[in-house]
Amino acid sequence: MTTSPDDRPARPTGGPGTVRRPADRRRSSAAARVGMLVFAVGVLAIVADVVLFATGSRNLPLWLNLVAMLAPVGLAIGLVGVYLENRGAAARRAAGRAG
């Protein structure tokens, strides 16, 4: 069975492999965005810490090590934000089906 060009779904116009975002798509929660930011700052501090250690610095400042601890804190904040966001969305969907 062959398909004619008219039977195929329309390709998105944004270029190869791109898909338009649905209009009803929600933005991420504030906690998830803050978590990403805190995680990024922590990862940058980890990279700086590793680079300084690799170049021969041995007594690194305490503040740099403390800022590096922001990576797991940011990850936890982001995961909690995503969990709460999805939990709220599931409750809204269940309420929409019940009502």
PAZALO-450768 format. One line per field, with one value per residue (C-alpha): residue number from 1; residue in one letter; y, x, z. Coordinates in nm, 2 decimals, always signed. Each point is the difference from the previous one (the first is absolute). Example, Ala and Ser with C-alpha at 12.3 -4.5 7.8 and 13.67 -1.06 7.14 Angstrom:
2
n	1, 2
res	A, S
north	-0.45, +0.34
east	+1.23, +0.14
up	+0.78, -0.07
This chain:
99
n	1, 2, 3, 4, 5, 6, 7, 8, 9, 10, 11, 12, 13, 14, 15, 16, 17, 18, 19, 20, 21, 22, 23, 24, 25, 26, 27, 28, 29, 30, 31, 32, 33, 34, 35, 36, 37, 38, 39, 40, 41, 42, 43, 44, 45, 46, 47, 48, 49, 50, 51, 52, 53, 54, 55, 56, 57, 58, 59, 60, 61, 62, 63, 64, 65, 66, 67, 68, 69, 70, 71, 72, 73, 74, 75, 76, 77, 78, 79, 80, 81, 82, 83, 84, 85, 86, 87, 88, 89, 90, 91, 92, 93, 94, 95, 96, 97, 98, 99
res	M, T, T, S, P, D, D, R, P, A, R, P, T, G, G, P, G, T, V, R, R, P, A, D, R, R, R, S, S, A, A, A, R, V, G, M, L, V, F, A, V, G, V, L, A, I, V, A, D, V, V, L, F, A, T, G, S, R, N, L, P, L, W, L, N, L, V, A, M, L, A, P, V, G, L, A, I, G, L, V, G, V, Y, L, E, N, R, G, A, A, A, R, R, A, A, G, R, A, G
north	+0.00, +0.33, +0.34, +0.31, +0.32, +0.13, -0.28, +0.08, +0.23, +0.36, +0.07, +0.28, +0.32, +0.07, -0.20, -0.36, -0.19, +0.30, -0.01, +0.30, +0.03, -0.05, +0.33, -0.15, -0.10, +0.11, +0.18, -0.18, +0.08, +0.26, -0.26, -0.20, +0.32, +0.10, -0.35, +0.01, +0.33, -0.12, -0.32, +0.18, +0.23, -0.31, -0.18, +0.31, +0.00, -0.37, +0.06, +0.29, -0.21, -0.29, +0.23, +0.18, -0.33, -0.15, +0.31, -0.05, +0.20, -0.19, +0.23, +0.11, +0.25, -0.12, +0.21, -0.18, -0.34, +0.13, +0.14, -0.34, -0.15, +0.20, -0.26, -0.28, +0.26, +0.14, -0.35, -0.07, +0.33, -0.07, -0.35, +0.11, +0.28, -0.25, -0.25, +0.27, +0.13, -0.34, -0.09, +0.32, -0.07, -0.35, +0.13, +0.26, -0.27, -0.23, +0.29, +0.08, -0.36, -0.03, +0.34
east	+0.00, +0.15, -0.09, -0.05, +0.17, -0.34, -0.04, +0.31, -0.01, +0.12, +0.36, +0.06, +0.13, +0.27, +0.26, +0.11, -0.08, -0.17, -0.35, -0.20, -0.10, -0.36, -0.18, -0.13, +0.35, +0.07, +0.32, +0.22, -0.06, +0.20, +0.16, +0.12, +0.15, +0.17, +0.13, +0.15, +0.17, +0.14, +0.12, +0.18, +0.18, +0.10, +0.13, +0.21, +0.15, +0.08, +0.17, +0.20, +0.09, +0.12, +0.20, +0.17, +0.09, +0.13, +0.22, +0.18, -0.20, -0.04, -0.15, -0.32, -0.22, -0.28, -0.26, +0.07, -0.06, -0.32, -0.13, +0.08, -0.25, -0.28, +0.00, -0.18, -0.21, -0.12, -0.06, -0.22, -0.19, -0.06, -0.12, -0.24, -0.13, -0.06, -0.17, -0.23, -0.08, -0.09, -0.20, -0.21, -0.05, -0.12, -0.24, -0.14, -0.05, -0.18, -0.22, -0.08, -0.10, -0.21, -0.18
up	+0.00, -0.10, +0.14, -0.21, +0.11, +0.11, +0.25, +0.20, +0.30, -0.07, +0.10, +0.24, -0.17, +0.26, -0.17, +0.00, +0.32, +0.18, +0.14, +0.10, +0.37, +0.08, +0.09, +0.33, +0.12, +0.35, +0.11, +0.25, +0.37, +0.18, +0.22, -0.30, -0.16, +0.33, +0.04, -0.35, +0.08, +0.33, -0.15, -0.29, +0.25, +0.20, -0.31, -0.10, +0.35, -0.03, -0.34, +0.15, +0.30, -0.22, -0.24, +0.29, +0.16, -0.32, -0.06, +0.34, +0.25, +0.32, +0.26, -0.18, +0.16, +0.22, -0.18, -0.33, +0.16, +0.16, -0.33, -0.16, +0.25, -0.18, -0.28, +0.20, +0.18, -0.34, -0.13, +0.31, -0.04, -0.37, +0.06, +0.27, -0.23, -0.29, +0.24, +0.14, -0.34, -0.14, +0.31, -0.04, -0.37, +0.08, +0.26, -0.25, -0.26, +0.25, +0.10, -0.36, -0.07, +0.32, -0.05
